Amino acid sequence: MMETERIEEYLLAHSDEESELLKALNRDAHVNLLRPRMIAGHLQGRVLKMFCRMMRPERVLEIGTYTGYATLCMAEGLEEDARIDTIEINDEMEDFIRKYLDPSPDKGKIRLHFGDAMEVIPRLEGTFDLIYIDADKRKYVDYYDLVFTRLRQGGLILADNTLWSGKVVEEGSHTDGQTAGILEFNEKIKRDTRIEKVILPLRDGLTMIWKK
Ligand SMILES: C[S@@+](CC[C@H](N)C(=O)[O-])C[C@H]1O[C@@H](n2cnc3c(N)ncnc32)[C@H](O)[C@@H]1O
């Protein structure tokens, strides 16, 4: 086993476990879905829950539900009266999502929306304390511009995959749209003086953006 794999194993062995429901979701996704690697996974899931524990947000927004794995992790960390709105463009995921959302003790905290986040977000009311951006990498800048005014002062945006498998540091021109989208987003975040930001080298890169 490579050292990075041993470290990954050690990290998981010394962090909180996933619930049985999340383990079952993960197994089901790896057997039955085409792109199970899009799931946040054990370690990042525990990190997302910990952010919710620490921040105690009343309103959370997730852009890109996929299986609902990260949704369930964040919901676990929320107070009983807090809410998470999660948006998924692909309504073919509905049966899979509901299979794990319905039996969850945190179901009551979750509002599931289907549609393009760019159209759904303007229809949601109020402001958010925590926003998790994890949908189409080509549109990160658009999501960011759309949600910025909807994030309260002192609120946090978490943007996933901001290292994009290391492609952000590859030499040469970036013709693929997803890499270009992430590069554009990272440059915009770097220049934005309305925020404080740190990229955590967790999994595929998780940018923490705090609104001044
Ligand atoms: C990386 S997956 C999300 C993984 C999930 N957040 C997790 O951590 O377990 C990205 C999802 O975003 C969805 N998506 C892509 N573009 C979208 C859009 N414009 N609005 C809403 N969802 C979108 C995709 O269909 C896909 O299911």
The ligand as a Gaussian input file, in Angstrom:
#p B3LYP/6-31G(d) Opt

LIG

0 1
 C      -20.180000      16.589000      -7.682000
 S      -21.877000      16.223000      -7.776000
 C      -22.493000      16.712000      -6.189000
 C      -22.013000      15.837000      -5.076000
 C      -22.619000      16.116000      -3.720000
 N      -22.620000      17.545000      -3.401000
 C      -21.812000      15.387000      -2.662000
 O      -20.835000      15.967000      -2.183000
 O      -22.125000      14.245000      -2.314000
 C      -22.476000      17.517000      -8.837000
 C      -23.982000      17.476000      -9.111000
 O      -24.376000      18.771000      -9.593000
 C      -25.428000      18.610000     -10.502000
 N      -25.552000      19.848000     -11.310000
 C      -24.804000      20.221000     -12.393000
 N      -25.194000      21.428000     -12.835000
 C      -26.193000      21.844000     -12.016000
 C      -27.002000      23.007000     -11.966000
 N      -26.848000      24.009000     -12.857000
 N      -27.925000      23.103000     -10.993000
 C      -28.088000      22.099000     -10.086000
 N      -27.353000      20.971000     -10.081000
 C      -26.426000      20.834000     -11.034000
 C      -25.040000      17.357000     -11.280000
 O      -26.157000      16.784000     -11.930000
 C      -24.410000      16.476000     -10.184000
 O      -25.369000      15.580000      -9.657000

